[in-house]
Amino acid sequence: MTRARSNVDVIETDVALSLQRIRAAIAPKDRSPLDVDLTTLETYFAVAMRVFRKTNPSKLASETKTVEIHQRMDGRPVINEEGETV
C-alpha cells in the first residue's frame, strides 16, 4: 500500500514567489528589523513546507478547512482553489 502524498509543490512555489516579491518591494537593509522579520517568515515557511511534505493529505485538508473557517469568521480574505482572493 502506498501512502498518499499532498502536492505541495504549487503551494511552495506560490508562497516562495510571494516572499521574494515582498522582500524586493521592501528591500530591507541587512539585519534591520524588517530584514529579521522577513527572515523569520522565510524560515517558518521552510519548516512548514518540510512538515507539509511529511503530513497525511487528509490532515492537511482538515486543517486548511479549519483555517479557512477562522479567516471567514474574522472577515479576512481567503484564497480559493483557483488562487483567487475572495
ABEGO torsion letter per residue (X at the ends): XBBBBBBAAAAAAAAAAAAAAAAAAAGBBBGBAAAAAAAAAAAAAAAAAAAAAABBAAAAAAAAAAAAAAAAAAGBBBBBAAGBBX
